[in-house]
Amino acid sequence: MKLSRRLHLYVRSIAMRLVGLTALVIVATIALMVWQWTSTQRELLYSEKRAAAEGTASAIAHTVMNELDDANWKQVSNNIFLVMRDDPAIAYIVIHSDRFNQKIVAAAPSELVDQFIPDVTPLAVTRSAVIAQQKLVAEAPLLRDVAIRQDKQRDAPTIRAHRGEPLIEVAVPIRTLNGHKIGVVRVGMSLAILDRAVAAAVRKAITFGGLALVIALLGAFIVARRLSRPIQLLANDAQTIAAGHLSHRSSIRRRDELGALAKAFNEMATDLEASFGKLRKTNATFERFVPRKFLNVIAPEGIENIVVGTGAPHRLTVLFTDLRGFTAFSEDLSPIDVFHLLNEYLARMGGVIDDQGGFVDKYIGDAIMALFDDEHTDGVLRAVMGMRAALRSFNADRATRGFPAVDAGIGVHGGEVVMGTIGFASKIESTVIGDAVNVASRVESMTKERGVYVLVTGEIVARLEDPSAFPLRVVQLGVVVRGRDEPIDLYTLDDAPAALAPGPS
């Protein structure tokens, strides 16, 4: 009974079915032989082309040495023309002169003369060639069609090489008899003929192997058909899950290795669904600590790739707001009352900032540092007005509960900053560093000195898209901020009244 069962399982196993795929081994063998043969042919032809290009470049360098030293450009051009005429595989010949800062003094095609960087090859190839002290070989695609006159008396040039063709370029320094480098000759030889020769060899090999391929494919067709269907279904199941449908499961039910694979696949999908659910919750929680806009800058490839020292310059508007007299105010409250007060206050302010397109960067005790990355500053001023209105509403609610009112100063400035991460391996923090941050903080502290609750700088006013929408009033022009030499202009918003009656700062 056990022997019969084992035999039954063996007959139904994929191992047994793979016996029918033996024919495919013939296909693989032929393909390997063709690849090996064509690779050998290509290497041989490539070596021949490289040797020809090196020989041509060296010969030209030796031939034009005296003419280049004597600035006999006509003779140099004649020598180039003769070489081009005798070897149709050469796409171009360029000679740079060190005496004229690597300017091209002779070339085929002739329109390259007097250029410094020919437009037929990439810039990197030219840079390497003109400074080469020894023979230099490079491969690069041709950047444009190259047309050459086959006869100097004919006006109509013919296409020598086409854009995109692979080239091998050999650059050889031109030296005088005493070894002084006076220029460089560059010979670009098309490898298109090499590709055509290899293609012809491949066609020949395929022709001879065609009969064996047909026999092998016919022999394997039946078995491949029986095996391919469940594998394709499993691949479709994987694509469905990859598209985000994590609850999808494979419907394959077999009693062989493919059935076991489908069962393992479904178990993996179940674990994957659970893991992704946890990951989504983790990401959502993490974004409550670091705003999404900040993450897009410091972790464009995902939060799992955040490293210390990642930073990027950015033009931002920085808003600071700080509760007035909060330290003395909180002395009369219990820690839990301070905790609840701060959370309610920060929630109302943060909601206004979010609504106007900004995001809170950090909380510094009772202070808020918020960032706006819009091109114009209208949003931040709308946020300021909304925060003042939210604060009045907050105080009204507190009054109904018998709590004293609170008030806050707001300062706004903008400029170039660096958004990034600081710290070390065990503790990383996101931060914004720059003069704009310091100025915004100091402007907020100046609200007490100026007897206002809102101060914005001239930089903010200058970037308004619609200044008439905001009742701005000049507070003081040309103010020098501590630690900064360049003066700033200060403005306030007349329609942002204090949440409390004005009193001593």
C-alpha positions in Angstrom: 0.0 0.0 0.0 2.8 2.4 0.9 4.7 1.5 -2.2 1.7 2.1 -4.4 1.1 5.5 -2.8 4.7 6.5 -3.2 4.6 5.4 -6.9 1.4 7.4 -7.4 2.9 10.6 -5.9 6.0 10.1 -8.0 4.0 9.8 -11.2 2.0 13.0 -10.3 5.1 14.9 -9.2 6.6 17.8 -11.2 9.9 15.9 -11.2 8.3 13.3 -13.4 6.6 15.8 -15.6 9.9 17.6 -16.1 11.2 14.5 -17.9 9.0 15.8 -20.8 11.0 19.0 -20.7 14.2 17.3 -21.8 13.6 18.7 -25.3 14.0 22.2 -23.9 17.5 21.3 -22.9 18.3 21.1 -26.6 17.0 24.6 -27.0 19.1 25.9 -24.2 22.1 24.0 -25.5 21.7 25.5 -29.0 21.2 28.9 -27.6 24.3 28.6 -25.5 26.3 27.5 -28.4 25.0 30.3 -30.6 25.8 32.8 -27.8 29.3 31.5 -27.3 30.0 31.5 -31.0 28.7 34.9 -31.6 30.4 36.3 -28.6 33.7 34.9 -29.9 33.0 36.3 -33.3 32.2 39.7 -31.8 35.3 39.8 -29.7 37.4 38.9 -32.7 35.8 41.5 -34.9 36.0 44.1 -32.1 39.7 43.4 -31.6 40.3 43.9 -35.4 38.4 47.2 -35.4 40.2 48.4 -32.3 43.6 47.5 -33.8 42.7 49.2 -37.0 41.6 52.4 -35.2 44.7 52.4 -33.0 46.9 51.9 -36.0 45.2 54.6 -38.0 45.3 57.1 -35.1 49.0 56.4 -34.4 49.9 56.7 -38.1 48.1 60.0 -38.4 49.8 61.3 -35.2 53.2 60.4 -36.7 52.3 61.8 -40.2 50.9 65.2 -39.1 53.4 65.9 -36.4 55.5 68.4 -38.3 52.5 70.0 -40.1 50.7 70.5 -36.8 53.9 72.0 -35.3 54.2 74.3 -38.3 50.5 75.1 -38.3 50.2 73.8 -41.8 46.5 73.0 -41.5 45.9 72.5 -45.2 48.4 69.6 -45.4 46.9 68.1 -42.2 43.4 68.3 -43.8 44.7 66.6 -46.9 46.2 63.7 -44.9 42.9 63.3 -43.0 41.0 63.3 -46.3 43.2 60.5 -47.7 42.7 58.3 -44.7 38.9 58.8 -44.7 38.7 58.0 -48.4 40.6 54.7 -48.0 38.7 53.4 -44.9 34.9 53.7 -45.1 34.6 52.4 -41.5 36.0 55.6 -40.1 33.2 57.9 -39.0 35.3 61.0 -38.2 38.9 62.2 -37.6 39.5 65.2 -35.3 42.8 66.9 -34.5 43.0 69.2 -31.5 45.9 71.6 -31.1 47.3 72.3 -27.6 48.7 75.6 -28.9 45.2 76.9 -29.4 43.7 75.5 -26.1 42.6 72.2 -27.7 40.7 73.8 -30.5 40.0 71.6 -33.5 42.4 72.7 -36.3 41.6 69.9 -38.8 38.7 67.5 -39.0 36.5 65.3 -41.2 33.7 66.3 -41.3 35.1 69.7 -42.0 32.4 71.7 -40.1 34.0 70.6 -36.8 37.0 72.8 -37.5 37.4 75.7 -35.1 35.2 74.0 -32.5 36.5 73.0 -29.1 34.0 70.3 -28.4 32.8 68.3 -31.4 29.1 67.5 -31.4 29.5 64.0 -32.6 30.6 62.4 -29.3 29.6 62.9 -25.6 31.4 65.7 -23.7 33.0 63.2 -21.3 34.8 61.5 -24.2 36.2 64.8 -25.5 37.4 65.9 -22.0 39.3 62.6 -21.5 40.8 62.7 -25.0 42.2 66.2 -25.0 44.1 65.7 -21.8 45.3 62.2 -22.5 49.0 61.7 -22.2 48.9 58.2 -23.5 46.8 56.4 -26.1 43.1 56.3 -24.9 40.3 54.0 -26.1 36.7 54.8 -25.5 33.3 53.6 -26.7 30.3 55.9 -27.2 27.3 56.3 -29.5 27.4 58.8 -32.4 25.4 61.9 -31.4 24.4 62.9 -35.0 24.6 61.8 -38.6 28.0 62.4 -40.1 28.3 63.3 -43.8 31.6 63.3 -45.7 32.5 64.3 -49.2 34.0 61.4 -51.0 35.6 63.7 -53.5 36.8 67.3 -52.7 35.3 68.5 -56.0 31.8 67.1 -55.3 29.4 69.4 -53.4 27.0 66.8 -52.1 28.3 64.9 -49.1 27.2 61.4 -48.4 26.2 59.9 -45.0 29.2 58.3 -43.5 27.6 57.1 -40.2 24.2 57.5 -38.6 23.2 58.9 -35.3 23.1 56.3 -32.5 25.6 54.0 -34.1 28.1 52.5 -31.7 31.6 53.9 -32.0 35.1 53.0 -30.8 37.3 56.1 -30.5 41.1 56.0 -30.2 42.8 59.2 -29.0 46.6 59.4 -29.6 48.7 62.3 -28.4 50.7 64.1 -31.1 54.3 64.7 -29.9 57.3 66.4 -31.4 60.6 64.6 -31.7 61.7 65.8 -28.3 58.5 64.3 -26.7 56.6 67.6 -26.2 52.8 67.1 -26.6 51.3 69.5 -29.2 47.9 68.1 -29.8 45.8 64.9 -30.1 44.3 63.0 -32.9 41.0 61.3 -32.4 39.7 58.6 -34.7 36.2 57.4 -34.4 35.4 54.1 -36.1 31.8 52.8 -36.5 31.0 49.4 -35.0 27.8 49.1 -37.1 29.6 46.8 -39.5 30.6 44.7 -36.6 26.9 44.4 -35.5 25.9 43.5 -39.0 28.5 40.8 -39.2 27.5 39.4 -35.9 23.8 39.5 -36.9 24.7 37.6 -40.1 26.5 35.0 -38.0 23.5 34.6 -35.7 21.2 34.1 -38.6 23.4 31.4 -40.0 23.5 29.6 -36.6 19.8 29.9 -36.2 19.2 28.4 -39.6 21.3 25.4 -38.8 19.6 25.0 -35.4 16.1 25.6 -36.6 15.2 22.0 -37.2 16.4 21.0 -33.8 14.5 23.8 -32.3 11.2 22.7 -33.9 11.6 19.1 -32.8 12.4 20.2 -29.2 9.5 22.6 -29.0 7.0 20.1 -30.3 8.2 17.5 -27.9 7.9 19.9 -24.9 4.7 21.5 -25.9 2.3 19.2 -24.2 4.1 19.1 -20.9 4.8 22.8 -20.9 1.1 23.5 -21.5 0.1 21.4 -18.5 2.7 23.2 -16.3 2.3 26.7 -17.5 -1.4 27.2 -16.7 -1.1 26.9 -12.9 2.2 28.9 -12.8 0.5 31.7 -14.8 -2.4 31.7 -12.5 0.0 32.0 -9.5 1.8 34.8 -11.2 -1.5 36.6 -11.7 -2.3 36.1 -8.1 1.1 37.7 -7.2 0.4 40.7 -9.4 -3.0 41.1 -7.8 -1.5 41.2 -4.4 1.3 43.5 -5.6 -1.4 45.9 -6.8 -2.6 46.3 -3.2 -5.3 43.7 -2.9 -3.7 42.0 0.1 -6.8 39.9 0.9 -6.6 38.1 -2.4 -5.7 34.4 -2.3 -4.7 31.8 -4.9 -7.4 29.3 -6.0 -5.0 26.6 -7.2 -5.8 23.2 -5.7 -3.4 20.5 -6.6 -1.7 17.5 -4.9 1.8 18.0 -6.2 4.6 20.6 -5.8 2.6 23.3 -7.5 -0.2 22.7 -5.0 2.2 23.0 -2.1 3.6 26.2 -3.6 0.1 27.7 -3.9 -0.6 26.7 -0.2 2.7 28.4 0.8 1.9 31.4 -1.3 -1.5 31.8 0.5 0.2 31.5 3.9 2.7 34.2 2.8 -0.1 36.4 1.6 -1.8 36.1 5.0 1.4 37.1 6.8 2.0 39.9 4.3 -1.5 41.3 4.9 -1.0 41.3 8.6 2.5 42.9 8.3 1.3 45.6 5.9 -1.5 46.4 8.3 0.9 47.0 11.1 3.2 49.0 8.8 0.4 51.3 7.7 -0.4 52.0 11.3 3.2 52.6 12.1 3.6 55.0 9.1 0.5 56.9 10.1 1.7 57.2 13.7 5.2 58.3 12.5 3.7 61.0 10.3 2.1 62.5 13.4 5.6 63.1 14.7 7.2 64.2 11.4 4.9 65.9 8.9 4.5 64.3 5.4 5.9 67.4 3.7 9.0 67.1 5.8 9.3 63.4 5.1 9.1 64.1 1.3 12.3 66.2 1.6 14.4 64.2 4.1 13.2 60.7 3.2 12.0 60.7 -0.5 12.8 56.9 -0.6 10.8 56.0 2.5 11.2 56.5 6.2 13.2 53.3 6.5 16.0 55.0 4.6 16.3 58.1 6.9 19.9 58.7 7.9 21.6 61.3 10.0 22.9 64.3 7.9 20.3 64.1 5.2 19.5 67.7 4.2 18.2 69.7 1.3 17.9 73.5 0.7 14.4 74.9 0.5 12.7 78.3 0.5 10.2 78.4 3.3 8.1 80.8 5.3 8.7 80.3 9.0 6.0 81.1 11.6 6.7 81.3 15.4 4.0 81.8 18.0 4.5 81.8 21.7 2.1 82.2 24.6 2.5 85.4 26.5 3.6 85.0 30.2 2.9 81.3 30.1 5.6 80.4 32.7 4.1 82.7 35.3 0.6 81.7 34.3 1.3 78.0 34.7 2.6 78.4 38.2 -1.0 78.6 39.4 -2.0 75.4 37.6 -1.4 71.8 38.3 0.8 69.9 35.8 -2.3 68.0 34.5 -4.1 71.3 33.9 -1.1 72.7 32.1 -1.0 69.5 30.0 -4.7 69.8 29.0 -4.4 73.5 28.3 -1.5 73.1 26.0 -3.0 70.2 24.1 -6.3 72.1 23.5 -4.4 75.3 22.5 -2.0 73.5 20.2 -4.8 71.5 18.6 -6.7 74.7 17.6 -3.6 76.4 16.3 -2.4 73.4 14.4 -5.8 72.9 12.8 -5.6 76.5 11.3 -2.1 76.0 10.1 -3.0 72.7 8.4 -6.1 74.3 6.7 -3.9 77.0 5.2 -1.3 74.6 3.7 1.3 74.8 6.4 2.6 72.2 8.8 3.9 72.2 12.3 7.6 71.5 12.5 8.0 71.3 16.2 6.6 72.3 19.6 9.0 74.1 21.9 7.1 74.0 25.2 4.1 76.3 24.6 5.7 77.7 21.4 4.9 76.5 17.9 7.2 76.6 14.9 5.3 76.1 11.6 6.5 76.1 8.0 4.8 77.1 4.7 6.4 76.1 1.4 4.0 78.0 -1.0 5.5 80.3 -3.6 3.4 83.2 -2.3 2.8 84.2 1.3 -0.9 84.8 1.3 -1.5 81.4 3.0 0.6 82.2 6.0 -1.1 85.5 6.5 -4.5 83.8 6.3 -3.2 81.3 8.9 -2.1 84.2 11.2 -5.6 85.8 11.0 -7.2 82.4 11.5 -5.0 81.7 14.5 -6.0 85.0 16.1 -9.6 84.1 15.5 -9.2 80.6 16.9 -7.5 82.1 20.0 -10.4 84.4 20.6 -12.8 81.4 20.3 -10.5 79.4 22.7 -10.6 82.1 25.3 -14.4 82.4 25.0 -14.7 78.7 25.7 -12.3 79.0 28.7 -14.3 81.9 30.1 -17.5 79.8 30.2 -15.5 77.3 32.3 -14.2 80.0 34.6 -10.6 79.9 33.3 -8.5 82.9 32.6 -7.8 84.0 29.0 -4.4 83.5 27.3 -2.7 85.3 24.5 0.2 84.8 22.1 2.6 86.7 19.9 3.2 85.6 16.3 6.3 86.4 14.2 6.7 85.5 10.5 9.7 85.6 8.2 11.0 83.6 5.2 14.0 82.7 3.2 16.4 79.9 2.3 16.8 77.2 4.9 18.1 73.6 5.1 15.6 70.9 5.9 17.2 67.7 7.2 18.1 65.4 10.0 20.6 65.8 12.9 21.7 63.7 15.8 23.4 60.3 15.8 22.6 56.7 15.1 20.5 56.2 18.3 18.6 59.5 18.2 17.6 61.4 15.0 15.5 64.5 14.8 14.2 66.4 11.9 15.0 70.1 11.9 15.1 73.3 9.9 18.3 75.4 10.0 18.9 78.9 8.6 18.8 82.6 9.1 15.1 82.7 8.3 14.4 80.6 11.4 16.4 82.8 13.7 14.8 86.0 12.3 11.3 84.6 12.6 11.9 83.7 16.3 13.3 87.1 17.1 10.5 88.9 15.3 8.0 87.0 17.4 9.8 88.1 20.6 9.7 91.7 19.3 5.9 91.8 19.3 6.1 92.6 23.1 8.4 95.5 22.5 6.3 96.9 19.7 3.0 96.5 21.6 1.4 94.3 18.9 0.5 90.6 18.7 1.5 90.0 15.1 4.7 91.0 13.3 5.6 90.0 9.7 8.7 91.1 7.8 9.0 92.9 4.5 10.1 89.7 2.9 6.7 88.2 3.6 4.9 91.3 2.3 6.9 91.4 -0.9 5.9 87.9 -1.8 2.1 88.4 -1.4 0.1 87.6 -4.5 -2.7 89.8 -3.4 -1.5 92.4 -0.9 -4.8 94.3 -1.0 -6.5 91.3 0.7 -4.6 92.0 3.9 -4.9 95.3 6.0 -1.2 95.6 6.6 0.2 98.5 8.6 3.9 99.5 8.8 5.2 99.2 12.4 8.8 100.2 11.7 11.2 100.2 8.7 14.8 99.4 8.8 14.9 97.5 12.0 18.2 95.8 12.9 17.7 92.4 14.5 20.1 91.2 17.0 22.8 89.0 15.4 21.9 90.2 11.9 23.5 93.1 10.0 20.9 93.6 7.3 17.9 95.6 8.5 14.3 94.4 8.1 10.9 96.1 7.8 8.1 95.2 10.2 4.4 95.1 9.5 1.4 94.1 11.5 -2.2 93.1 10.6 -4.9 95.6 11.7 -7.6 93.0 11.4 -5.8 90.6 13.8 -6.9 92.2 17.1 -5.6 90.9 20.4 -7.5 88.1 22.0 -7.0 90.1 25.2 -7.3 93.8 25.8 -3.9 95.4 25.2 -2.0 95.6 28.4 1.6 95.8 29.6 3.9 93.3 27.8 
